[in-house]
Every structure is written in structure tokens, then in C-alpha cells.
Amino acid sequence: MRIGLALGGGGLTGTAFHAGVLNALADHVDPREAEVIVGTSAGSTAAALMRSGFPATDYVARVTGKPMSAEGRAILGGMPALADPVESVGRQRRPASPQLVRAVVRRPWRYPPGVALSAFLPEGTRPVDAGAQRFATLFDRWPERPTWIVAVELDTGQRVVFGRDAHTTVAEAVSASCAVPGYFAPVTIEGRKYIDGGAHSMVSLDLLGDLDLDLVIVSAPLSTTDWVARDPGNVPRAAMRAQLRSEARTLRGTRIITVAPDARMRRIMGTNSMVAAKRAPVAQAALEYASGVFARHFTAR
């Protein structure tokens, strides 16, 4: 069976959500063996871990600080433990990209809302590299299996797919994909600045169209299973759900299993995706939640 994974953005709690989802998926298929993996922002870190050979069955243990298997420990080796985001260094006030601002003002219809907003936000000042560069210890070359890490080139606003259209190291690609606009500093690769791929799309599910896959598993921490009008905090999630559904139309004929937070998961995750203290409870809850989702889908076949 040809399986694709699409792992979306979601900050620190999103990383924990992916841990639970992939850990649960391992009861049915091995995420490491996916035909292609698309990772955006938090999803890029999960994609890199899977392609390193790290067992998904150790993922929740990794996030919660519990003992891992001998295989998991051997693969991570000297890779530093999960760290909290560093403090902001200084403060910027000017838009991150005057060039992109001018382009957006002239032709706003050409740019996704996230890209347009990113143009006007000041540059973040927290260095993202310290966290994402952990992957430099795991890879000396790009993975052999298709692994697509999504970022956005800041000055053009264009989506860039590392591993497919552009090439760099895994660590640099993950750093670029995780550079949340206005929070983390853009990542410079060969003279070009890159920001979080979620500015274009939180999942970039459309990249998996026309690949003749049998099954696509989507882990979307910032989407939602439902729309609750009385919950204002659910509005951004509903927008991402709509975008995800639109992108899913490019995969007609391919079975898609989407794991997105329900009401209980949303309460556990909260509204601030950068709260490090929530990683452990989110990972554990996501494992239980996703186990139920996959049991229903895989048993129904």
C-alpha cells in the first residue's frame, strides 16, 4: 500500500499532537515506511524524526520524558532533549519584508492570507536554529525516501518545498519551516530568507495530489473536527479546516484519514501553541484520541 503522510503546523503543542498521532498510527502501519512525507513547521520536525528511523512507538515517551526503547535511544544518540523556546533578543518594529509588502499591496489576491500578514509583521527575534539544528546530529544527507519540508521565501512570498524543488540540509530545512513569522527570526539559506511554511498552508496537503497514493494520513493540530459558532477561539481552526478540505479535493480517488482535535483535545491544547508545559499532557491525550480514530478507520476496511 502506498501511503503518504501530511503533518501540519502547530507550535510546541502541535509537535506533541503529532507524537500521539504517529505513535497511535504505528499500531496499524509504520509511519517510517511512508512513500512520501510532507512536513510543515511542527510537522517538519515529526517528518525528520520519522525519516531518521526513530520508532514512532517511542514518540510519546520522547515528549513526556519516559524511558524509550533501545532502538529509540540508539538512534537519537547524543541528540539534545526537547528544549523550551529561548527568550526574544531585542525587538523589531519594521515589516519583515518591505519588498513583499509592496507586492501584497499591489496584488493582494495573489497571496494567501498568512503570507500577506507575514509581510507586515516585524521580524521575530528568537533564534529558531537552536531547536531545529538538533537534526544536524541525525542526518549527513537528505533522506532517500521522498521527504518534503515546506517553507516560504520571505521576500517573494512563494512556497518552497525543500527536498523536492530546493535542496539544503535537513536541519536548515526544518529551521526554515519552523520560523514562525513575528516570533522566530527568519532563517537565511544561501542568501535568501525563509519563514514558516504555514504562512502558505498549515498542511500543504495539495502537494500529495497526482502521486497515485492509496492512503494519506493527515495530522492537523491547528484544524478542528467541527465548527462551534459560539466559540470564538475556534474561528481560526475552522478556517484551517476549510483550507484542508479544499486541498483534499486535489487527491480525488485517494483515501484520506484526517486526525484533527475534537472539543476535548482543543481544551487540553489551549489557545497558545507555544506553551512547553502542555507538551506531555497533549501527547498523551493525542495518543488516546488518535488510537480511537485509527481503530475506527482501519477496522472499517
C-alpha positions in Angstrom: 0.0 0.0 0.0 1.4 3.4 -1.0 0.9 5.7 2.0 1.6 9.4 2.3 1.8 11.5 5.5 0.9 15.2 5.7 2.0 16.7 9.0 0.9 20.2 9.7 2.0 23.2 11.8 1.1 23.8 15.4 3.9 25.0 17.6 5.0 23.1 20.6 1.6 21.6 21.3 1.4 20.7 17.6 4.7 18.7 17.9 3.1 16.9 20.9 0.0 16.2 18.9 2.0 14.6 16.1 3.8 12.5 18.7 0.5 11.0 19.8 -0.9 10.6 16.3 2.2 8.9 14.9 2.6 6.7 18.0 -1.0 5.6 17.5 -0.6 5.1 13.8 2.2 2.6 14.4 -0.3 0.1 15.7 -1.5 -0.2 12.1 1.2 0.9 9.7 4.8 2.0 10.2 5.0 5.8 9.6 8.7 5.5 8.8 7.9 3.5 5.7 5.6 6.1 4.2 6.0 6.6 0.4 6.2 10.4 1.0 6.1 12.7 4.0 5.1 16.4 3.8 6.1 18.3 6.9 5.2 21.9 7.7 6.5 23.8 10.7 6.0 21.5 13.7 5.2 18.8 11.2 8.7 19.2 9.7 10.2 18.1 13.0 8.0 15.0 13.1 8.8 14.2 9.4 12.5 14.4 10.1 12.2 12.1 13.1 10.4 9.5 11.1 12.9 9.6 8.3 15.7 9.2 10.8 14.4 5.8 11.6 13.2 6.8 15.1 10.4 4.4 16.1 7.0 6.1 16.3 6.2 3.8 19.2 8.8 5.9 21.2 7.4 9.3 20.2 5.1 9.9 23.2 7.8 8.6 25.5 10.3 11.1 24.0 7.9 14.0 24.5 6.8 13.0 28.0 10.3 12.2 29.2 9.6 8.5 29.8 12.0 5.6 29.0 12.4 4.8 25.3 13.3 1.6 23.6 16.9 0.6 23.0 16.3 1.3 19.3 15.0 4.8 20.0 17.8 5.6 22.3 20.4 4.4 19.9 19.0 6.5 17.0 18.7 9.7 19.0 22.2 9.1 20.5 23.5 12.4 21.6 20.6 14.4 20.2 19.7 17.1 22.9 16.5 16.7 24.7 13.5 18.9 23.8 14.1 22.4 24.9 11.8 25.4 25.6 11.9 28.4 23.2 14.6 30.9 24.0 13.8 34.4 25.1 13.4 37.1 22.5 16.6 39.0 21.7 15.8 42.7 21.1 12.8 44.0 19.3 11.9 44.9 15.7 9.3 47.3 14.5 9.6 47.5 10.8 7.9 45.0 8.5 9.9 41.9 7.9 9.9 42.3 4.1 9.2 45.8 2.6 9.6 44.1 -0.8 6.8 41.6 0.0 4.7 44.4 1.5 4.8 46.3 -1.8 3.9 43.2 -3.8 1.0 42.4 -1.5 -0.4 46.0 -1.6 -0.2 46.0 -5.5 -1.7 42.5 -6.0 -3.2 41.2 -2.7 -5.2 38.5 -4.5 -2.1 36.7 -5.4 -1.1 35.8 -1.8 -2.6 33.6 0.8 -3.7 35.5 3.9 -0.9 34.1 6.0 1.7 35.2 3.6 0.2 38.7 3.4 0.2 39.0 7.2 3.8 37.8 7.4 4.9 40.7 5.1 3.6 43.3 7.6 4.7 41.6 10.8 8.1 42.6 12.2 10.8 40.0 12.1 10.8 37.7 15.1 14.0 37.9 17.2 14.0 34.4 18.8 16.5 32.2 17.0 14.8 29.0 15.8 18.1 27.3 14.9 18.9 26.1 18.4 15.9 23.7 18.4 15.8 22.6 14.8 19.6 22.2 14.5 19.2 19.2 16.7 18.6 17.3 13.5 22.1 18.0 12.3 23.2 15.1 14.5 20.8 12.7 12.8 21.4 13.4 9.1 24.5 13.7 7.0 22.4 13.7 3.8 18.8 14.1 2.7 16.6 11.0 3.3 16.3 8.6 0.4 12.6 8.4 0.6 10.7 11.5 -0.5 10.6 13.9 2.4 9.2 17.4 1.6 9.8 20.2 4.1 7.7 23.3 3.4 8.8 26.9 4.0 8.0 30.3 2.4 10.6 32.6 0.9 10.1 35.8 2.8 10.8 38.4 0.0 8.7 36.7 -2.7 6.0 35.1 -0.6 6.4 31.9 -2.6 6.1 28.4 -1.1 9.3 26.4 -1.2 9.4 22.7 -0.9 12.8 21.5 0.3 13.6 18.0 -0.8 11.5 18.4 -4.0 12.2 21.8 -5.6 15.0 23.1 -3.5 17.8 21.5 -1.6 19.7 22.1 1.7 20.4 20.2 4.8 17.6 18.6 6.8 18.4 20.8 9.8 18.3 24.0 7.8 15.0 23.0 6.1 13.4 22.2 9.4 14.7 25.5 10.9 13.2 27.4 7.9 9.9 25.6 8.1 9.6 26.4 11.9 10.4 30.1 11.7 7.0 31.4 12.8 6.6 35.0 11.5 6.9 37.6 14.2 8.0 35.1 16.7 11.2 33.4 15.4 13.8 35.2 13.3 13.7 34.2 9.5 16.3 31.6 8.5 18.8 32.5 5.8 19.8 29.8 3.4 22.2 30.7 0.6 21.3 34.4 1.0 17.6 34.0 1.0 15.3 34.4 4.0 12.7 31.8 4.8 9.8 31.7 7.2 7.3 29.1 8.4 5.6 27.2 5.6 2.3 27.5 7.5 2.1 31.1 6.2 1.2 29.5 2.8 -0.8 26.5 4.2 -0.8 24.8 7.5 -0.6 21.3 5.9 0.1 21.7 2.2 -2.0 18.6 1.5 -2.2 19.6 -2.1 1.4 18.6 -2.6 0.3 15.0 -2.5 -2.0 15.3 -5.4 -1.3 13.2 -8.6 1.0 10.8 -6.7 -1.3 7.8 -7.1 -1.3 7.1 -3.3 -3.6 4.6 -1.8 -3.9 6.3 1.6 -3.0 9.7 3.0 -2.8 10.2 6.8 -3.2 13.9 7.8 -2.2 15.1 11.2 -3.6 18.7 11.6 -3.1 20.1 15.1 -4.5 23.5 14.2 -7.6 22.3 12.4 -10.7 21.0 14.1 -13.3 18.2 13.7 -16.2 20.6 14.0 -17.4 24.2 13.9 -18.7 25.7 17.1 -20.1 29.1 16.3 -20.3 30.2 20.0 -16.5 29.5 20.5 -14.6 32.5 19.0 -11.3 30.6 19.6 -12.4 28.1 17.1 -12.7 30.6 14.2 -9.0 30.2 13.0 -9.3 26.4 13.3 -12.5 26.5 11.2 -10.7 28.5 8.5 -7.9 25.9 8.5 -10.4 23.1 8.3 -11.9 24.8 5.3 -8.5 25.1 3.6 -7.7 21.5 4.4 -11.0 20.4 2.8 -10.2 22.5 -0.3 -6.7 20.9 -0.6 -8.2 17.4 -0.2 -10.1 17.9 -3.5 -6.7 17.6 -5.3 -6.5 14.0 -4.0 -9.7 12.6 -5.6 -9.6 8.8 -5.5 -7.2 8.7 -2.6 -8.5 7.6 0.8 -7.7 10.3 3.4 -7.7 9.9 7.2 -7.6 13.2 8.9 -6.8 13.5 12.6 -7.7 16.9 14.0 -8.5 18.0 17.5 -12.1 17.5 18.8 -13.5 19.6 21.5 -11.8 17.7 24.3 -8.4 17.9 22.6 -8.8 21.6 21.9 -9.4 22.2 25.6 -6.2 20.3 26.5 -4.2 22.1 23.9 -5.5 25.5 24.8 -5.1 28.6 22.6 -1.4 29.2 22.9 0.5 26.6 20.9 3.9 27.7 22.4 3.3 26.6 26.0 6.0 24.0 26.6 4.4 22.7 29.8 1.5 21.4 27.8 3.6 19.0 25.6 3.3 16.0 27.9 -0.5 16.1 28.5 -1.2 16.9 24.8 1.0 14.0 23.6 -0.7 11.5 26.0 -4.2 12.7 25.1 -3.4 12.7 21.4 -2.2 9.1 21.6 -5.5 8.0 23.2 -7.6 10.2 20.8 -5.8 9.1 17.6 -5.9 5.5 18.7 -9.7 5.7 18.6 -9.7 7.4 15.3 -7.4 4.9 13.6 -9.2 1.9 15.2 -12.5 3.1 13.6 -10.9 3.7 10.2 -8.7 0.7 9.9 -11.3 -1.7 11.3 -13.9 -0.4 8.9 -12.0 -1.6 5.9 
